[in-house]
Amino acid sequence: MNIRLATPADIPAILALEHACPSAAHWSEKQYRNLFRNEMIESFSNRVVLLAEETSEEPSATPGQTQPALLAFLVAHRLDSEWELENIAVSPAARRRGLATTLIQELFRRARENNGNSIFLEVRESNQLAQVLYEKLGFAKSGLRKGYYQSPSEDAITYRRPL
């Protein structure tokens, strides 16, 4: 498995993975393209998109090389010294392998390197598995946002973790 920063070329794979994950936040292609505006990813200035990929055994267009398979991704946004975990998705076929934990821990590392002092997020009230994961990683419940999610309408639980 390889963890790396995403590039605009990864957007089709990110969209495909997102659509396979009903609990992920669903963004438009334009929203993902805007993440890469002004090469923000390269400088880690305001946003980061991290990918977890696995090299498959499938042949690529170049003989002797393999094609990476996108297993998971994470999107985070820096707001001064705080970071918001905006979206995270793990392929249904790759769940229960620690990918979300690995991506979030990489976000912790990168945020600390960039003088971050905390990370916050929202999660659907019904997403018990995600809540267990966040609590295991040291996040604590910090509030409730009534009617935050649509389709279906649902409250969001907010979490925060100091770095």
Secondary structure, DSSP 8 states (H G I E B T S, - for coil): -EEEE--GGGHHHHHHHHHT-TTS----HHHHHHHTGGGHHHHTSSEEEEEEEEEEEEE-SSTT-EEEEEEEEEEEEEETTEEEEEEEEE-GGGTTSSHHHHHHHHHHHHHHHTT--EEEEEEETT-HHHHHHHHHTT-EEEEEEEEEETTTTEEEEEEEEE-
